[in-house]
Structure formats: structure tokens, C-alpha cells
Amino acid sequence: MQILVDADACPVKEIIIQTAARYTVQVHMVCDAAHILCYDLPHVKVTTVDKGTDSTDLFLANLVQKDDICITGDYGLAALFLAKKSIVLHPNGFFYSNETIERMLMERHLSREMRKQRKRQSGHIKKRTEKDDEHFQSALNQILCKKTGGNIV
């Protein structure tokens, strides 16, 4: 088991690294060449892929194994991870499931269609808060505790 991170725009990289260290779990962050990540830590691996549409997603989809913990805000990638029987966590701290992913993909599709038609959507993207980080931390601790038997270093 490892933690795979869609690291291009992941707001919780430091939380992932710190939490994984406590449970001695390997972290593999993948980003494209537009982002620069460098961690000199034994439990963190960074892979940089070419810039391009979905290059990070395709790399991660080919890397993931059953029971890996995958972190992404991308619903399409989350669907691929679920198909590979991995555990998928959003940076806001909720788990994706087979029961919810279809609805989420449909909402994404409808939003894209609305944007194409230049119709305004109500609301805006909320700024990330400390509560969001706490919620993510709690969810990651919960799954790592379960998967490692609660073994913390």
C-alpha cells in the first residue's frame, strides 16, 4: 500500500507527507513539468511527467494498485482509481465511492455544458479554510489507522 497523490494542484501535500511519516507509509507524488516539487525525504517519491492534457492522470492510472490510497480533486481520475479498487480521498476530506462518483461526473459534465453555453452558474468557489485541512487530516488518519492497524511511529 502506498499513497498516490495527484500533486499538480493538491493543497494538502504537507499534511500527506507528515501523516504518512507517522504511519511509515510511502508517498508517491506525480505532477507535470509545469510544477516543481522536491522533497528530500526517504518516504516520498516525486515523479514529474510531461506537460500535456491528462499526462499526470494517465501516469497515475497506470501506477495505482488495489488498496492504494489515492488523493485527487479530479472526479474523472477518481473514477479510474475506484475501478482499480483503491481508496480515493478528496483534498477536502471526503471519500469518493462507486455510489457517488456517477453523480459527481454528471454534475461536472453539466457544469461544462453550461460554461460552453456561457450561462452563469450561481455561487463561487469557496476559499480553502483551516477546517478543510482539519477535515482532510482526520479522514487520512482514519484510513491510515485502519490500513496499518494503528501502528504510528
Beta strands, then each sheet from edge to edge (+ up, - down):
strand 1: 2-6
strand 2: 26-32
strand 3: 44-49
strand 4: 69-71
strand 5: 87-89
sheet 1: 3+ 2+ 1+ 4+ 5+
end
